[in-house]
Each structure stands twice: as structure tokens, then as C-alpha cells.
């Protein structure tokens, strides 16, 4: 994982320096997923009938 995280970090830094904030954010999310600290996603609430 370490080489992948290092590469993703460099790519995110390059994207930020190049002004591509959307790509940088995408890479940061990918880093979080790789580290296992991705934000939890809640399932939509069901309507009680």
C-alpha cells in the first residue's frame, strides 16, 4: 500500500499545484479509501407504511 499511497499523494499534490482542484479532491478520496478511512455512507431511510 505504501508505494500506492505515495504515488497518489504526489499526483494529488501535482493536481493542486496545477490548479485542478477537482482531480486533487478525487485523489484525496482515493487515498482515504486506500487507507481504510473512507467516510461511512448511510443507507437511505425507508418510509414506514
C-alpha positions as CSV (number, residue, x, y, z in Angstrom):
1,X,0.0,0.0,0.0
2,X,2.8,2.4,0.8
3,X,4.0,2.8,-2.8
4,X,0.4,3.4,-4.0
5,X,-0.2,5.9,-1.3
6,X,3.0,7.7,-2.1
7,X,2.1,7.9,-5.8
8,X,-1.4,9.1,-5.1
9,X,-0.1,11.8,-2.8
10,X,2.3,13.0,-5.4
11,X,-0.4,13.0,-8.0
12,X,-2.8,14.9,-5.7
13,X,0.0,17.5,-5.0
14,X,0.7,18.0,-8.7
15,X,-3.1,18.4,-9.4
16,X,-3.3,21.1,-6.7
17,X,-0.3,22.9,-8.0
18,X,-1.7,22.8,-11.5
19,X,-5.0,24.2,-10.3
20,X,-7.1,21.1,-10.9
21,X,-8.8,21.0,-7.5
22,X,-11.5,18.6,-8.7
23,X,-8.8,16.0,-9.6
24,X,-6.9,16.7,-6.4
25,X,-10.1,16.0,-4.3
26,X,-10.7,12.8,-6.3
27,X,-7.2,11.6,-5.5
28,X,-7.6,12.6,-1.8
29,X,-10.8,10.5,-1.6
30,X,-8.9,7.6,-3.2
31,X,-6.1,8.0,-0.6
32,X,-8.7,7.8,2.2
33,X,-10.3,4.7,0.7
34,X,-6.9,3.0,0.4
35,X,-6.1,3.8,4.0
36,X,-9.4,2.4,5.1
37,X,-10.6,5.7,6.5
38,X,-13.3,6.4,3.9
39,X,-16.3,8.2,5.2
40,X,-19.2,5.9,6.0
41,X,-22.2,6.1,3.8
42,X,-25.6,5.6,5.3
43,X,-28.3,3.7,3.6
44,X,-31.4,5.8,2.7
45,X,-34.1,5.6,5.3
46,X,-37.1,3.6,4.4
47,X,-40.6,5.0,4.6
48,X,-42.6,3.2,7.3
49,X,-46.1,2.3,5.9
